Amino acid sequence: MSMVQKTVEVDVPLHTAYNQWTQFEDFPQFMEGVEQVVQIDERHNHWRTKIAGVSREFDTEIVDQLPDQKIAWRTIGGDVQQMGVVSFARLDDARCEVRLAMDYDPQGMAEHAADAMGMIDRRVSGDLDRFKSFVEERGLESGGWRGRITPA
């Protein structure tokens, strides 16, 4: 497994950034290569991606979610093996920090090469920068889910 960690400061209140991140079906608007995310229920999402011409589908499960603090997930089926957590920290009334840490298992020679060249790190960094722009330009979240999911 490989690990990527990235952080971005976002110029919106903490609850706005957190609420927006819970809107998984909006991810294709700021995550490069994500074609569709379908939220199946509170814990499960189905993803369809296309990166460097390679299409993949996989399912994720939210394993820990604490409003305004963190969302942790893992893959549970499909072509991708990963787990991670996105955490949120208040900087002041109008700004917060979003930190993403993800373990992933590159599949095949092309993904191993992309990982070795730092392309995965740059992609995640770009996704966080696009999330920042997405939520800052709107100024408001498109929705929000404030439920608590506890680890099993």
ZADO-1210 file (C-alpha; in nm, 4 decimals, padded with zeros to 6 digits):
<atoms>
<atom x="00.0000" y="00.0000" z="00.0000" code="MET" pos="1"/>
<atom x="00.1028" y="00.3590" z="-00.0641" code="SER" pos="2"/>
<atom x="00.0047" y="00.6609" z="00.1427" code="MET" pos="3"/>
<atom x="-00.0860" y="01.0132" z="00.0386" code="VAL" pos="4"/>
<atom x="-00.1548" y="01.3025" z="00.2757" code="GLN" pos="5"/>
<atom x="-00.2626" y="01.6479" z="00.1670" code="LYS" pos="6"/>
<atom x="-00.4065" y="01.9534" z="00.3420" code="THR" pos="7"/>
<atom x="-00.5833" y="02.2637" z="00.2150" code="VAL" pos="8"/>
<atom x="-00.7118" y="02.5760" z="00.3911" code="GLU" pos="9"/>
<atom x="-01.0644" y="02.6631" z="00.2838" code="VAL" pos="10"/>
<atom x="-01.2175" y="03.0085" z="00.3240" code="ASP" pos="11"/>
<atom x="-01.5585" y="02.8936" z="00.4448" code="VAL" pos="12"/>
<atom x="-01.6777" y="02.8020" z="00.7943" code="PRO" pos="13"/>
<atom x="-01.5988" y="02.4496" z="00.9120" code="LEU" pos="14"/>
<atom x="-01.9606" y="02.3289" z="00.8972" code="HIS" pos="15"/>
<atom x="-01.9911" y="02.4480" z="00.5355" code="THR" pos="16"/>
<atom x="-01.6841" y="02.2519" z="00.4216" code="ALA" pos="17"/>
<atom x="-01.7883" y="01.9427" z="00.6173" code="TYR" pos="18"/>
<atom x="-02.1475" y="01.9531" z="00.4910" code="ASN" pos="19"/>
<atom x="-02.0281" y="01.9885" z="00.1306" code="GLN" pos="20"/>
<atom x="-01.7924" y="01.6920" z="00.1658" code="TRP" pos="21"/>
<atom x="-02.0884" y="01.4744" z="00.2728" code="THR" pos="22"/>
<atom x="-02.2459" y="01.5366" z="-00.0693" code="GLN" pos="23"/>
<atom x="-02.0663" y="01.2471" z="-00.2367" code="PHE" pos="24"/>
<atom x="-02.2667" y="01.2685" z="-00.5586" code="GLU" pos="25"/>
<atom x="-02.1103" y="01.6152" z="-00.6166" code="ASP" pos="26"/>
<atom x="-01.7552" y="01.4705" z="-00.6185" code="PHE" pos="27"/>
<atom x="-01.7350" y="01.4515" z="-01.0012" code="PRO" pos="28"/>
<atom x="-01.7565" y="01.8323" z="-01.0037" code="GLN" pos="29"/>
<atom x="-01.4151" y="01.8660" z="-00.8382" code="PHE" pos="30"/>
<atom x="-01.2437" y="01.5240" z="-00.8417" code="MET" pos="31"/>
<atom x="-01.0489" y="01.4572" z="-01.1587" code="GLU" pos="32"/>
<atom x="-01.1311" y="01.1216" z="-01.3140" code="GLY" pos="33"/>
<atom x="-01.4438" y="01.0615" z="-01.1058" code="VAL" pos="34"/>
<atom x="-01.7325" y="01.0161" z="-01.3497" code="GLU" pos="35"/>
<atom x="-02.0090" y="00.9275" z="-01.1036" code="GLN" pos="36"/>
<atom x="-02.0718" y="00.8571" z="-00.7371" code="VAL" pos="37"/>
<atom x="-02.4054" y="00.7041" z="-00.6391" code="VAL" pos="38"/>
<atom x="-02.4918" y="00.7141" z="-00.2715" code="GLN" pos="39"/>
<atom x="-02.6606" y="00.3823" z="-00.1949" code="ILE" pos="40"/>
<atom x="-02.7357" y="00.4491" z="00.1734" code="ASP" pos="41"/>
<atom x="-02.5818" y="00.6336" z="00.4713" code="GLU" pos="42"/>
<atom x="-02.2717" y="00.4119" z="00.4682" code="ARG" pos="43"/>
<atom x="-02.2258" y="00.2995" z="00.1065" code="HIS" pos="44"/>
<atom x="-02.1342" y="00.4630" z="-00.2246" code="ASN" pos="45"/>
<atom x="-02.0743" y="00.3207" z="-00.5721" code="HIS" pos="46"/>
<atom x="-01.8008" y="00.4924" z="-00.7750" code="TRP" pos="47"/>
<atom x="-01.7282" y="00.4982" z="-01.1472" code="ARG" pos="48"/>
<atom x="-01.3924" y="00.6459" z="-01.2501" code="THR" pos="49"/>
<atom x="-01.1912" y="00.6831" z="-01.5666" code="LYS" pos="50"/>
<atom x="-00.8260" y="00.7694" z="-01.5230" code="ILE" pos="51"/>
<atom x="-00.5726" y="00.7599" z="-01.8060" code="ALA" pos="52"/>
<atom x="-00.8290" y="00.5805" z="-02.0201" code="GLY" pos="53"/>
<atom x="-00.8865" y="00.3039" z="-01.7629" code="VAL" pos="54"/>
<atom x="-01.2440" y="00.2688" z="-01.6350" code="SER" pos="55"/>
<atom x="-01.3000" y="00.1306" z="-01.2878" code="ARG" pos="56"/>
<atom x="-01.5990" y="00.0726" z="-01.0629" code="GLU" pos="57"/>
<atom x="-01.5884" y="00.0104" z="-00.6907" code="PHE" pos="58"/>
<atom x="-01.7879" y="00.0434" z="-00.3711" code="ASP" pos="59"/>
<atom x="-01.6923" y="00.2269" z="-00.0541" code="THR" pos="60"/>
<atom x="-01.8174" y="00.2030" z="00.3009" code="GLU" pos="61"/>
<atom x="-01.8091" y="00.4867" z="00.5535" code="ILE" pos="62"/>
<atom x="-01.6604" y="00.3282" z="00.8661" code="VAL" pos="63"/>
<atom x="-01.6483" y="00.6340" z="01.0932" code="ASP" pos="64"/>
<atom x="-01.8188" y="00.9693" z="01.0540" code="GLN" pos="65"/>
<atom x="-01.8286" y="01.2410" z="01.3177" code="LEU" pos="66"/>
<atom x="-01.9915" y="01.5692" z="01.2093" code="PRO" pos="67"/>
<atom x="-01.7494" y="01.8606" z="01.1643" code="ASP" pos="68"/>
<atom x="-01.4527" y="01.6356" z="01.2473" code="GLN" pos="69"/>
<atom x="-01.3954" y="01.3397" z="01.0137" code="LYS" pos="70"/>
<atom x="-01.5195" y="01.0908" z="00.7574" code="ILE" pos="71"/>
<atom x="-01.3300" y="00.7609" z="00.7259" code="ALA" pos="72"/>
<atom x="-01.3913" y="00.5085" z="00.4468" code="TRP" pos="73"/>
<atom x="-01.2661" y="00.1893" z="00.2898" code="ARG" pos="74"/>
<atom x="-01.3356" y="00.0089" z="-00.0342" code="THR" pos="75"/>
<atom x="-01.5428" y="-00.3058" z="-00.0002" code="ILE" pos="76"/>
<atom x="-01.5708" y="-00.4262" z="-00.3577" code="GLY" pos="77"/>
<atom x="-01.4563" y="-00.3631" z="-00.7102" code="GLY" pos="78"/>
<atom x="-01.1345" y="-00.2768" z="-00.8897" code="ASP" pos="79"/>
<atom x="-00.9796" y="-00.0433" z="-00.6294" code="VAL" pos="80"/>
<atom x="-00.8251" y="-00.1063" z="-00.2876" code="GLN" pos="81"/>
<atom x="-00.8049" y="00.1988" z="-00.0620" code="GLN" pos="82"/>
<atom x="-00.8922" y="00.3388" z="00.2780" code="MET" pos="83"/>
<atom x="-00.8676" y="00.6853" z="00.4163" code="GLY" pos="84"/>
<atom x="-00.9944" y="00.9665" z="00.6298" code="VAL" pos="85"/>
<atom x="-01.0764" y="01.3282" z="00.5598" code="VAL" pos="86"/>
<atom x="-01.0635" y="01.5486" z="00.8675" code="SER" pos="87"/>
<atom x="-01.1757" y="01.9030" z="00.9320" code="PHE" pos="88"/>
<atom x="-01.0295" y="02.1599" z="01.1732" code="ALA" pos="89"/>
<atom x="-01.1606" y="02.5072" z="01.2532" code="ARG" pos="90"/>
<atom x="-00.9075" y="02.7854" z="01.1957" code="LEU" pos="91"/>
<atom x="-01.1455" y="03.0710" z="01.2791" code="ASP" pos="92"/>
<atom x="-01.5134" y="03.1546" z="01.2208" code="ASP" pos="93"/>
<atom x="-01.4655" y="03.1850" z="00.8441" code="ALA" pos="94"/>
<atom x="-01.1872" y="02.9361" z="00.7641" code="ARG" pos="95"/>
<atom x="-01.1039" y="02.5716" z="00.8165" code="CYS" pos="96"/>
<atom x="-00.8466" y="02.3118" z="00.7248" code="GLU" pos="97"/>
<atom x="-00.9350" y="02.0001" z="00.5273" code="VAL" pos="98"/>
<atom x="-00.6824" y="01.7163" z="00.5570" code="ARG" pos="99"/>
<atom x="-00.6992" y="01.3980" z="00.3517" code="LEU" pos="100"/>
<atom x="-00.4955" y="01.0865" z="00.4309" code="ALA" pos="101"/>
<atom x="-00.5389" y="00.7832" z="00.2077" code="MET" pos="102"/>
<atom x="-00.3783" y="00.4411" z="00.1769" code="ASP" pos="103"/>
<atom x="-00.4157" y="00.2855" z="-00.1673" code="TYR" pos="104"/>
<atom x="-00.2908" y="-00.0191" z="-00.3490" code="ASP" pos="105"/>
<atom x="-00.1769" y="00.0658" z="-00.7037" code="PRO" pos="106"/>
<atom x="-00.2960" y="-00.1936" z="-00.9558" code="GLN" pos="107"/>
<atom x="-00.0827" y="-00.2860" z="-01.2544" code="GLY" pos="108"/>
<atom x="00.2364" y="-00.1458" z="-01.3974" code="MET" pos="109"/>
<atom x="00.0890" y="00.1896" z="-01.5069" code="ALA" pos="110"/>
<atom x="-00.0488" y="00.2721" z="-01.1612" code="GLU" pos="111"/>
<atom x="00.2755" y="00.1665" z="-00.9917" code="HIS" pos="112"/>
<atom x="00.4667" y="00.3958" z="-01.2278" code="ALA" pos="113"/>
<atom x="00.2205" y="00.6827" z="-01.1681" code="ALA" pos="114"/>
<atom x="00.2594" y="00.6327" z="-00.7937" code="ASP" pos="115"/>
<atom x="00.6399" y="00.6288" z="-00.8172" code="ALA" pos="116"/>
<atom x="00.6360" y="00.9539" z="-01.0194" code="MET" pos="117"/>
<atom x="00.4143" y="01.1302" z="-00.7631" code="GLY" pos="118"/>
<atom x="00.1159" y="01.1569" z="-00.9954" code="MET" pos="119"/>
<atom x="-00.1266" y="01.0252" z="-00.7312" code="ILE" pos="120"/>
<atom x="-00.0077" y="01.2883" z="-00.4810" code="ASP" pos="121"/>
<atom x="-00.0539" y="01.5630" z="-00.7402" code="ARG" pos="122"/>
<atom x="-00.4011" y="01.4353" z="-00.8317" code="ARG" pos="123"/>
<atom x="-00.5162" y="01.4354" z="-00.4673" code="VAL" pos="124"/>
<atom x="-00.3659" y="01.7804" z="-00.4158" code="SER" pos="125"/>
<atom x="-00.5488" y="01.9044" z="-00.7263" code="GLY" pos="126"/>
<atom x="-00.8757" y="01.7486" z="-00.6064" code="ASP" pos="127"/>
<atom x="-00.8461" y="01.9308" z="-00.2731" code="LEU" pos="128"/>
<atom x="-00.7666" y="02.2593" z="-00.4500" code="ASP" pos="129"/>
<atom x="-01.0726" y="02.2105" z="-00.6736" code="ARG" pos="130"/>
<atom x="-01.2862" y="02.1307" z="-00.3663" code="PHE" pos="131"/>
<atom x="-01.1626" y="02.4567" z="-00.2108" code="LYS" pos="132"/>
<atom x="-01.2614" y="02.6536" z="-00.5231" code="SER" pos="133"/>
<atom x="-01.5926" y="02.4670" z="-00.5549" code="PHE" pos="134"/>
<atom x="-01.7113" y="02.5430" z="-00.2019" code="VAL" pos="135"/>
<atom x="-01.5612" y="02.8936" z="-00.1807" code="GLU" pos="136"/>
<atom x="-01.7205" y="03.0073" z="-00.5085" code="GLU" pos="137"/>
<atom x="-02.0596" y="02.8829" z="-00.3919" code="ARG" pos="138"/>
<atom x="-02.0152" y="03.0193" z="-00.0395" code="GLY" pos="139"/>
<atom x="-02.2739" y="02.7656" z="00.0749" code="LEU" pos="140"/>
<atom x="-02.2891" y="02.3895" z="00.0788" code="GLU" pos="141"/>
<atom x="-02.5200" y="02.2144" z="-00.1693" code="SER" pos="142"/>
<atom x="-02.6523" y="01.9996" z="00.1172" code="GLY" pos="143"/>
<atom x="-02.5289" y="01.8202" z="00.4233" code="GLY" pos="144"/>
<atom x="-02.5691" y="01.5046" z="00.6247" code="TRP" pos="145"/>
<atom x="-02.5014" y="01.5434" z="00.9969" code="ARG" pos="146"/>
<atom x="-02.5479" y="01.1816" z="01.1066" code="GLY" pos="147"/>
<atom x="-02.3004" y="00.9851" z="01.3156" code="ARG" pos="148"/>
<atom x="-02.1565" y="00.6568" z="01.1913" code="ILE" pos="149"/>
<atom x="-01.9555" y="00.4636" z="01.4476" code="THR" pos="150"/>
<atom x="-01.6953" y="00.1998" z="01.3714" code="PRO" pos="151"/>
<atom x="-01.8302" y="-00.1543" z="01.3915" code="ALA" pos="152"/>
</atoms>
